Amino acid sequence: MAHELLLRGGLVVTVDDSLGDLADADVLIRDGVIVAVGPGLSTSSKNAEAIDCKGRLVIPGLVDTHRHVWQGAIGAFTPQMTGAGYGPAVLNGISTRYEPEDIYAGALWGALQALDAGITTIADWAHNLRSAEHANANLRGLQESGIRGYFLYGGPGPTTDAPNPPHPQDARRMRDAHFPNGMNGRLRMGMALRGPCFTSAERNAEDFKFARELGLPISTHVGMAGTSDAINVLDRFGLLGRDVNYVHANMLTGQEFDLIAKSKGTISLTPSTDMLMQFGTFPATGPALQRGIRSGFGVDTVCSCGTDIFSEMRLALAAERSRANAPALARGEQVPTVALHQRDMLRLATLDGARVWDMDDEVGSLTPGKQADVTVIDMRSPHLDGYGDIIATMVLGAGPADVETVIVGGDIVKQNGRLVGEHIGKARELMLVSRERVRAREAAAVHA
Ligand SMILES: [Zn+2]
């Protein structure tokens, strides 16, 4: 018998232009798929489950297009560090204390952090895979969390021109063993490459060639402080393409953005990392939107930034308006309204994010036929009980604690404001134990 779930009576923001917003509407889910959206829907099976969504906002599950999930266990480890300090402290520091069991604990806890914040699709730029066992452990953490998205196979860094074992060669084993048909449950695989900012142009070309030989999409950090000319290097070697995801991109030139647009590449916008860690001045939101480049948000560096997309939406909007307002203010002018709307941010956080990873046929909007990935936000609290546009209220005020229900592929992973499932308690315990192990190894290394 089909399993049905009915989300009843919410304000449903579909992020599907043909459906729009629907007040006092239902979302009917059958066997993990959205089958109908609209008022007064009824279920066909007797054992259908219903969730009251009155006073709640029902939106597509949020999409995080770039995150280092293993850092879930070390939040705020580097609160004041810029990119320059982060390398020694994290990539060459605490990262090296991680054994496979710690990666497993970090990835599981980090993915649960994302789900708790209403993020149902994630691209995990897994860059602490120091052995094949680390890679297996990272994947296992993601799998057990129930999240959807990409496992992006990366090597430890910061990087050199060396072949960087086991990455990228171990990626072939990983693909064959765990993604034989391109999928592993809700997960797919891609390559997290050093890119031309962290290795020579020739080595980078080999890395790109290898990823394409494996048929895996590529994600790489470019266009942040301390790097230059990455896109032109890729262009000179004929490596730009639709299968490349560029992270940060905030310091690229207009000409480089044009090359990304022409080659149909994608951008992961990372407002908090860009601005908190001196990766640049303004995130790439404006230049990307102007050129119609497929773009979405990334929380990115969990040990220096937050864990949720609400903050990214707010920071991106504030930064982009600040950038747009600066020339007028310099002329002593004031304008009555500003261009970008909070709704533009929600689109980047949902459908546009899904487009970055070519998953928009599957998720990103509440469209019948898509996977039932849904985030329900309780809007009845004083800080969310707005008078005007409810999306603006949500974007400006919501946080993970306001996320009441989260559904991935029809499975309820958070309900009544709490993550559900027996694995939650275990995951927290594993994370705490791992944290102590890592702390002890850090202390021993410092005193050695
Ligand atoms: Zn990153």
Boltz pocket constraint, residues with backbone or C-beta under 6 A from the ligand:
constraints:
  - pocket:
      binder: B
      contacts: [[A, 66], [A, 68], [A, 125], [A, 221], [A, 247], [A, 300], [A, 301]]
      max_distance: 6.0
